Amino acid sequence: MSAAMTPEQVKSLRELMMGTFYRGWNEAYFAGPSFESDMHAHTTRRFEECRDIIMPWIERYLPFEGKTVADIGCGTGASTAAWALKARRVLGYDIHGPSVEAAVGRMRIMGLTNVTCQTVTAEGLIAAFKRDLADGADAIVMYAVLEHQMVRERIDTLRAAWALLRPGGVLVLGDTPTRFAMMDYHTSLMPFYQWLPEELAVLYAHRSPRADFRDGVAASLKRGMPAAIEYIWRCGRAAGYEEFELALGPLDRLVVGDSFDEGMVDQPHRGVTLLDELIQTFAAAHDIRVPRGFLRPSLEVILRKPMHPDEPPPPRRPAPVEGLMRRSQVEELVRERLAQARAQRGGILSRARQWIRGLGVAP
């Protein structure tokens, strides 16, 4: 099998996506400026990012050759296909049927025969991978998953995944907003929204510039506050280290990789920001002993299951800032980054609105 896709395969993937993932979407979206970028992401960009950036990062801690990998939240199979280039066996799970249909078709187009993908319910996910991975897994990957689960589901999923990992195996999580994010780019497109208590978040949702989210909350609220609360969780609520500590215990001896690693942090959307610097500085000042990868607006970490209970923890990973910033330094950085943000804000919001205009479904 080839790691690169041919033009014919890309063409076939586009046709597949139109007949599966994009089936039933608003026709106006396909004429808009965001469609081609989104299509490119589904057909090639995400696959190439996983193949060229994410998989080499994971393989620093666990080579995929000959391994069994579970991809929870496999979507249309871009990441799943990348893992399958090296792994012996890959199992993909997702709750969205059209996405899984696209993933199955992708494997056929790319000639990947070591992959199975299946649709599961949110409630049936744990039972499905316990059944399929009775002999364990070497790697379990969860990108853009936790934010769509309720708190109890998050804890149960993390515990179940950890129990299924073989000693020395890795649990990889990413693309999940954390409660450190000031701007909610994932769900509401409002500042500080992820910090609100859930009932207040429901009541305040009518102020969101995102019409499909705003209307979805209003519709669910007609069925009562519990239904509306579940709706905003399914759309996406931030996660954090607290769920991991409740599920797995102390994290210092488990985390081996994060998005500050070389090769990750130098990617444009993973670079150290002013908010990163402020969070890390605050954590250092208050001696908050949480692995640095959890102290970012977006979560991307690798946790490794020890080979035996007495295995020593990995070396402590220093914060990506040198000591504490003086107040004058912080004020200077704030002024600099605010100027940059003002220059970029219009373009970012415009692209986000264009992208969501054609969706008509919750994330």
N, C-alpha and C positions, 0 to 999 in steps of 0.2 A: 504494500500500500504506500502511496506517495503522500508526503506531508503537505504538498502544494496542490491546490485545486486547479483543474484545467478550466479554460473559458467555457467549455461545454457543460462541465459540472456546475459552474456558477449560474449559467443560463437555466439549467434544470432546477437548481435550487430556487431561483426567482419564481419560476412557474409553480413549483411546489408550495412556496410560501403564499402565493396568491390564492391557491386552492385550499389552503389549510388555515394557517395563522390569520391571514387577512380576510378570510371568508366572512362576508356579512358586514364589513366595515363601511363607514360612511364614504360614499364615492368621492365626495369633495376632498377628502384627505389625500387621495392618490394624485390629485392635481396640485397639491400644496408643496411648499418648499422643503418640508421635513420628511416627506415620504422616501425619497431616494437615500437620504442619510440613514433612516431607520432600516430600510431594506438592506443596505450595505452592511449595517451592523449585524443583522440576522444571518445574512448569507456568508460574509467573509470576515468582517472586522473582529467580531467577538471570537471567532475560531482562531484567527491569527494572533490576537492578543493572548489567548490562553496557551496556544502553541509556543509562542516566542517569548512571553514574559511570565505568565502565571505558572506554567508547568516547570520551566527551569528554576523558578523560585522554590516551588514545592520540592523539586528533586534535590535541592541542597540538603534536605532533611529526610527524604525517602525517595529513592529511585523507583520509577514506575514499572520498569522492566519486570515482567512476570507477576505483577501484582493484581489484586482485585480492588476495584475502585467503585464506590457508590456515589452517584451524582444526584443529590437531593435538591429538587428545584431545577431540573435539567432544561426546562423551557423548550426551545426549538432545536436543542441538541448541539449548539455550537461548541460549548465547552466539553460536552460529552464526547464529541468526535475527536477533540484534541487529546483528551485523556486516552482514548482508544488507540491512538497512534503508537503508544508504548505499552500500555497495560495489557495484561493477559485477558482480563474480563472487566467490563464496565456495565453497571446497572444504573439506569436513569429513572427518576420518579418525578412526576409533576401533577398538580391538581387540575391543570388546564388541558382539556382533551385536544383541542386543535393544535396546541403547541406540541404535544406528544405525537400526534399524527405527523406533524412536520419533522419531528426528530427521527421517527422511524423511517420516513422517506429520505431524510438526509443520509442516514447510514447506508441505505440501499444505493443512493447515487454515488457516495464516496467509497463504496465497496468495503465497508467496515462490518465484519461478521462477528466480532467479539463483543457486541453491544446488544442489550435489551432495554427497551424503554416502555414504561407503563403509566397509565393514568391512575391516580389514587385520590381518595378524599383526604381532607385535612385530618379528619378523625382516624382514618385508616392507614396513615403513613407509617406509623411505628410498627403496626402489625405486619405491614407489607415487607419492610426491610428486615424485620426479625425473621420472617418466613424465608426470604430469599437469601439471607446472609447467615444462616444457622451456623456455618463453619467460619464466620468472621470475615472482616474486611481489613485491608491494609491501609486504605485511605477512604475517608468520607468527606466529600466536598459539599458545602452548603453556601452557595452564592445567592444573595437576594431572597432569603428564605425567612429568617427569624423575624424580620419586621412585619411579616404578614400573619404571625402566630400570636395567640393570646399568651399571657404570661405562663400559665400552667403548661400549655403546649410546648413552649420554648424549653422549659426546664425538663419536661418529660422527653422531648426529642433529643436534647443534649445528653441526658443520662443514658437513653437507649443507644444512641450512636456511640458513646464512649464505651458502653458495655460490649458492643459488637466489634470494636477495634481490637485487632491482635496486638500483643505487646510490641512496642516499637512503631506502631501505626500512627497515622496523623489525622487529625480533624482540622479541616481547612474551612474558614468562614470569611466571607467578604461581601462587599457591596451592600452593606447594611448601615443605615444611618444610626448614629448614637445620640444619646441625650446631651452630648456636648455641642451638637450642631445648633447654631443660633438661627440659621435660615433653613426652613423645611422645603428643600427642593424636591423631595420625594412625593409628598402627598398633597399638601395644601397650598404650597407656594407662598406661605406666610412666615414672617419672622416669629421665633419663639413658640410656634404652634406645638411642637413636640414636647414642650415643657408643661403644657396645660394639663390639669387633671382631666380624666376622660369625659366626665359630664360637662365640664366647661368647654372642652374641645368640641363636643357635639353642638352646644349652644352657639359657639363662636364660629362654626364652620360656614355660616351663611356669608361671612365676610371674605371667604376665599375667592381669589380671581379665577380659580379653576372650576369651570361650570359643571363638569361631570361629577366632580367630587362634591361640590356644593349641593347639587340636585340629588345626588345619591344619599347624602346625609338627611336631607329634608324628607325624602321618600321613606327612608328607614325609620325616621323619627315618628312617622304616622303609626308605626307598629309598636311604638313605645321606646322609652329610653334604653332599655337593655339591647334592643335590636340595633339602635343607632350606635351604641357604644361598640358592639361587635363589628358593625360596618366600618367604623374608622380604624379599628384594629386590623381588619382584613385588607383595607386600603394601604395601611402601613403606619406602624408606630415604632418609634426609636427603641433600640435595645442598648444594653450596656453590660459592664463587667459583673453587675449584681446577679443577673440570671446565671452567668457562668459559675460564680462562686457558690450559688445555691445548688446548682446541679453537680458540680465537680469538686468543690472545695477550694483550698488555696491554689492560686494560679501560677505563682512564681516558678514552681518546679515543672510546669506543663508547657508554658509558652516558649517556643523555640524560634519562631519567625513572625515578622510583622511588616507593615507597609513602610516602615522606616529603613528596611533592609536595602543594601546597595542593589541597584537594578530595579527596585520598586519605587523608592522615593524620588528618583530622578525622572520618573514619568511625569508628564505635564500635569495630570489631574491628581497626582499623589504627592506633589511637592509640599515642603513645610510652609505653612501659612502663619500669619500673625496669630490666628486663633490657636493653632498648634503650639506656638511658642508660649502664649499666655497660659494655656492649660498645663503644659509641662512645667512652667515656672511655678504655678500655683501648687502643683502636686509636689514639687521639690521643697517649696517653702513650708508645706504642711506635712511633709513626710508621709505622703499617701503612697502606700506600697501596693500599687496596682501596675501590672506590666504595661509598659509604655504604649503598646499597640492598641490598648483599650481606651487610651486617653486621646482620641482623635475624633473629629466629627463623623468620620466614616470608618467602619470596622473592617479590618483585613488582618487576620492572624492565623498562625499555624500552632496547634497544640499537639504535642507528641505524648503518647501513652508510654510510661516507663516500662522497661523490660522486666523489672522486678521492683517490689516495694521499697527496697533499700537503695535504689539507684540514686546517686546524688543529683541535685537539681542543676539545670544548665547555668552558666555564668549569668549574673545579673546584667541586663541590657541597659546601658546608660541612656538617660534622656537625650534627645537630639538638640539640646541647648546647653551651652557652657555656663553652668552656674545660674544665678538669678539675675534677671535684667533689672537695672536701676529704673526708677520711675521715669526719669528723663528719657531713657532708651525706649521704654514702653510708649511714652507719649509721642516720641519721634516716629516709631514704627506705626502707631495708630494713624498719624497724619498721612504718612506715606501710603499705607494700604487703603485708607479711605479715598484718597485721590485716585488710586488705581481702580477701586471698586466703582466709583462714580463713572469713570470712563467706560467700564465694562458692563455695568448693570443693565443698561438699555438693551444691548445686544443679547445678553443672556436671557432676560425675561421674554424678549421677542421670540427667540428660538424655542423657549419652553412652551410659550402659548401656542405657537404654530404646531408643535409636536402633539400637544394634548387635544388640539381642536378636532382632529379626525378620529380620536380613539372611540368615544362612546361607551367605553367599559372602564371599570375601576382597575388600577394597577394590580 
